[in-house]
Amino acid sequence: MLGLIGHGFGYLVGGDLTGMVQEAYPLFMIMELTSSLGLTFLLSLLALAMITVQTLRRGADPKRLLFLVWTFFVLMLTLSQFRFIYLYTFNISVLFALLYRQARLMTEGRQMNPQQSRLISAAFLLVILLPTLSMSWGYLNFPPQPADGDWPVSMKRLSAISEPTSYFDHPNSTPEYGVVSAWDYGNWILYMAKRPVVANNFQVGVQDSTRLLLAEKESEWSSLMDKRKARYVATDWDIIYKKLGSLCQWVGEDISTYMQFSRQGDAITLKPTDRLKRTLIARLHLTDGQGLGRFRLVYESPSIRGTSPPTSQVKIFEYLPGALITGAAPEGESVSARIELLTNQGRRFTYNGTATSRHGIYEIRVPYSAGKQGDVKALGNYTIQAGAVRKTVMVSERDVLEGRKVLV
């Protein structure tokens, strides 16, 4: 019990999240005191000090005492983690109302004429509201978007092509499957696609999702996908080129082993290392899951990012058993299974799975089926090639979903 309490307290004050999650930084490390938010915060402290002094002088009024205890508690949370400023904003509203009321009482107590009293009250109200006016004006003219770029349309499509689950909005219960992505995309998937996630914005499941995205061996990602009952992986360009540093921090890795940085004047060039190219996130997003017999591309978004190679901003992959193509070939012979595919954006690519014959037998696991109706369609059957021998084999959707063997 003490350990659970300690863990909860550590989460509230930042704990291990400090330095990894920007919203978990202490307030003084994020906020500039001269900004609109900073001035509003300082003014709220002035109001809080005034109300505290009044309460001490007049005696403990139950209503004020309750408000003060609540406000001090939320203030401590806000000082420890920037994200709790969202809770403190309600207290700020009440504090400003009390501060304005006190100003009105002061002007009335000095027996001013009504016009002077109104002018002073209006001026004081303007002083209270001034720090937030510029911020409010900015939000009115440039309202924040719920999600970046292609994510809204991609999540709408994920909702359409995937089966609904139970308990997607009940984290205490276990749904039929989950969706893997970077942890800070978790709530987008929950709210827009209405599908459960392996990791969310409260850092639940972040270790497993991060280890999965950076896994370099098939045994690692299969183990984690099966452990978390994950069926889909949502990838995007930013995970590789903007969020990689955060992923490395979560698992204690050095980003320089994944990405090389070079500067030419004001331009910074990023070059993935061989290690990054072996990770699941890179093999899925940059190569369409080439050779990954249990992952198939089911959707890609319209916007293109990057140049080497150019790729859609968001891609969605399905994790499934995959059909096992098996046949005979000379010992040590390299065998390939190729199939032509067409994505929902009209892009053609070739999936290529390979294996080496052992004891005269080869096995190639493949994720795509011929004739499946969906956003990504096969344009024919698999072509199996072993040396100079070439054959065509048909793989059904049932073969892929049930992990059945297909004999050549």
N, C-alpha and C positions, 0 to 999 in steps of 0.2 A: 504493500500500500504506500509506504514512504517513497519507494522508488517511482511509483506511478505519479505521486504528487510532485516529486522532484523533476520528473520528465515534463510534466505539464507546466511547472513554473519555468523550467528552462526554455520551453517553447515560447512562453509569453514574453520573456525578456530577451529573446533572440537566440541565446545558446549557440549551438553549432551553425545556425543559419547565418549569423553575422559574417559578412565577407563573401557569402555565396548568393544570397538573395537580396537584391537592392532594396526591396520594400522592408526587409528585416533589419536594415541599418538603423542605428540610433538617429533620432530626429535631427540632432545638431550636426550630423555628418551629411545630411541630405539637404536640409532647408537653409536658404540664405535669408538672414534676418531682414535684409532690405527689399526682399521680394514681397509680392502681394500676400502670399501665405505667411511669410515671416512677420510682417507688420500686423496682420490679423491675429497671429498667435501671441505676439507681445501684448497687444491690446486686450486679449482674453485673460492674460496673466494679471494685468492691471485690474480688470474687473473682478477676477477671482480674489485678489488680495483685498480689494475694497469690501467685498461681501464677507470675507473671512473676518476682517477687523470688526465690521458691524455686528456680526454674529457673536463674537467674543464680548463685545461691549454690551449688547442687549440681552444676552443670555441665549441658551440653546433652544431655539425654535425648532421643533421636530422636522418641519418641512425643509427649512434651510439646512439643517444638519444633514438630513438625508441627501439633499442635493450636493452639499459640499463633499461628503464622503464618496459619493458616486463620481463626482468630477475629479477629485484627487486620484482616485483609482484609475480612471480612464486616462488622466494626464500622465501617470507613471507608465502606463502601457505605451502611450504615444511617444514619450521620451525614449523608451527602450527600443521600440520598433516603429518606423515611419508609417507602416501600413495602418496603424490604429488611429491615424489622424482622421480617418473616415468616421470612427466612433466619436471622436472628440468634437467633430463639427456640430453635433447636436448640442453639446454642452456650451460651445461657443455661442450658438444662437440664444440660448437662455441667458448666458452671462451678459451678452450685449443688450438684451432686453432689460435686464436688471440694472445695467449701467445707465441706460437711457432713462429708465424710470427714476433713478437716483438724481440724474441731472435735472429732470423736470421738477422734482421735489425741491431741489436746491434753488431753482429760479423762482418757484412759487413762494418759497420761504423768505425771499428777499423783497417781496411786495413790489415787483416790477409791474409796469403796465402790460396789458395783454399782448400788444404788438411786440414789445421787447422780449417778452417771455417766449413768444412763438419764434422769433428770429434766432434767439440763443438756442432754443431746442432744435430748430432745423439745422443750425450750424453744427451742433454737437452730433446730431444724427448723421450729417454728412461726413464728419470726422470718423465716425464708427464704420460707415459703409464704404468710405473712399478706398481703403486697401483692397476691397473685394470687387470694386466696380470694373477695373481693367480686366481682371480674371473672368468675371461674369460676361463682359462684353466679348472677350475672346471665345468663350464657349458658345455664345449665341451665334457668332459669325462663323466659327470653325468647330462645330460640335464634334467631340471625340467619336471615332468609329468603334463599334463593338469588337471588331476583329480586323486584321490587316489583309489587304489585297484580296487574294483568291480564297481565303479561308471560309467566308460565309457561303459562297456557292459550292465549295468543296464539301462542307459539312452538310449542306442540304442534299447533295448527291449521296454522301455516305448514308444519310438517313433513309434514302430511297432504295439503295441497293443492298442494304444489310437488314437482317431480321431484327425486329424489336425485341428487347429483353425485359426481364423483370428487374426491379430494384435499381434502375440506372440512377435514380435520385435518392437511394437509401444506402449510404456507405456501410451501414452495419450488417447488411445482407449481401449474399453472394449472387451475382447475376449469372446468366448462362455463359457469357464471354465478355471480354474487355477489349479496349482499343489502346494500342501503345503509341505514344508520341513523347515529345519533350514535355516535362512536367508543367511548364507554363502555358501549354496549349490545352491542358486538361479541361479547364472550365469552358473553353470554346466548344470542345467536343461534347461536353455534357449538355450545355444549354442550346447549342445550335443543331447538333445531330441527335441529341437525346439518346446517347449511347454511353455505357459505363466506360471508365478509363482505368488504366493501370496506375497512373500517377496524375495528381491534380495540382492546382495552384497553392495548396496548403502543404505541399511537399510530401504528401502521403504517397508511398510507392516510388519515390524519386530514385532510390538506389537501384531498384530492379530495372526500371525503365532506362536509366542511364547506362547501366552495365550491359543491357541488351543492345542498345543502339551502338555501343562501342565494342561489342563482342566481335572477335575475329575468327572464331571457330564455329562450325555448324553445331557441334555438341553443346556449346554454350548457349546460342540463341534458341535452339530447340528446347533445351532444358528450361530456360526462363519463360519462353512462350507457353509451354505446357504447364509449368508451375502456376502461372498467373491466368491460365485459361484465356489467353489472348487470341483473337481471331483476325484482327486487322492492325495494320501499322500505317499511321499517317505521317508522312515525311514532308519536309520542305527545305528549300534552298538555304534558308536562314539558319537552320540547325547546324549545317556544315560550315557556313561561312560567317555567321554572326554569333551563334550560341555555343560554339565548340569549346571556348574557354570555360564557360560555366559547367558544361558536361565534365570536362577534365577535372575541375575543382571538386565536384561531387565524388569522384572515384579516385582522387589523389594522383592523377596523371599529369605529366608535363605536356602542355599543348604543343611545344616545339617538336615533339616526336610524331605529331599528327599533321602539322601545318608549318610550311616554311614561309617566312615573311621577308620581303625585300622591298626597299624603297628607292624610287627613281624620281628625284625632285619631290613634288607633292603627292605623287601617286604611290600607293602601296600595293604590291602584287602578292597574292596568296597562292601558294602551290601545295596541293595535298601531297603528303609523303606516301610511301608504299604502305606504311602501317595504316594510315587513314583509309586507303583504298581497299584494305582487307576488312574493314569494319562493316557491320550490317547496314548502318545508315548510308554509307557511301555506295555499297554494292546495290542497295535498293534504289536510292534516289539518282545516282549518277549513271548506273548501268542497267536500270530497269530490272534488277535482280537476276542478271545473267548467271546461269548455272546453279541458282538456288531452287532446288526442286520442290520446295514446299511453300514458296512465296510467288504469287502472281499479281501483276499489275491489274487493277480493276478500274482505275480512274486517274486522269491527270488533268490539272487545271489549265486554263488558256494562256495565262501570262508566262513568258519565258524569262528566265534569269540565267546570267552567266554566259560564258563563251566557250569554255573548254571542259566539258561539253555544254552546249546550251540545253537547259532542261526546264520543265514546268516548275512553277513556284511550289505547288502542292501535288503530291502523289499519294494514292491510297493503294495499299497492297493487302491481299487476303492470304492468311496462313491456313494451309490445309494439308491433308495427308500426302497428296500427290500420287499419280500413277507410277508404277514401277515397270518400265520397259526392259525386258530381259531377252537375251538371245545368245547364240553361240558365235564365237570369233576366235581366231588364233591367239594363243597365249601371248599376253603383253601388247596386243593390238589396241590402239586408241580408237574408240567408237564415239560418234557424235549423234545427237538427236536434235534436229532443227525444225522450227516451225515459224512461218511468217504470220505477223500479227498487225492489226490496225487499231489504233487507240481512238478514243472519243474525240480527239482533236485532229483526226485525219493523218496522224503520223504513223508511218510503217517502220517496224523494227523486227529483227529476227531474234527469237529466243534460242539459245544454244546450250544444251547440256552435254557433258562429256563423261566418259568413264574408261577405265582400262580393263581389258579382259583378264580375268584370273581363273586359272584352271579351265580355260576354254569358255568361260561364261562371263557376260557383262551385264550390269544392271545400271540403268539410268533413271533417276526419279524426275518426273516432269510435272509442272503445275497447270498447264493449259490443256484444254480439251477442244476437239474439233466440233464446230457447229453450235457452241454455246452462244446464247444471245445475251449481250451485255454491252458495256461501254468499250471493252477491249475484246476484239473478235479475232479468232483464228481465220486465216485466209486459205487454209487447206489442212492437210494431214502432216504428221511428222515424217521427215526424211531421215532415215537411219543410214549412216555411212561408216563402214569399217574397211579401211584400205580402199580397194577399187570396187568393193561390193556396196551397192546402194539399194535400199528397200524403202517402201512407204508403209506406214502403219497408222491406223486410226485409233485415237484415244477418246473415249466417251467421258462425259461429265461425271457419270457414276464411277468410272475408273478413278478419276482424280479425287472425288470426294470420299471414296471408301478406301483409297490406297491399294487398289487392286493391281495384280500383275497383268501385264499385256505382253504376250509372247510374240516374238518376231519369227 
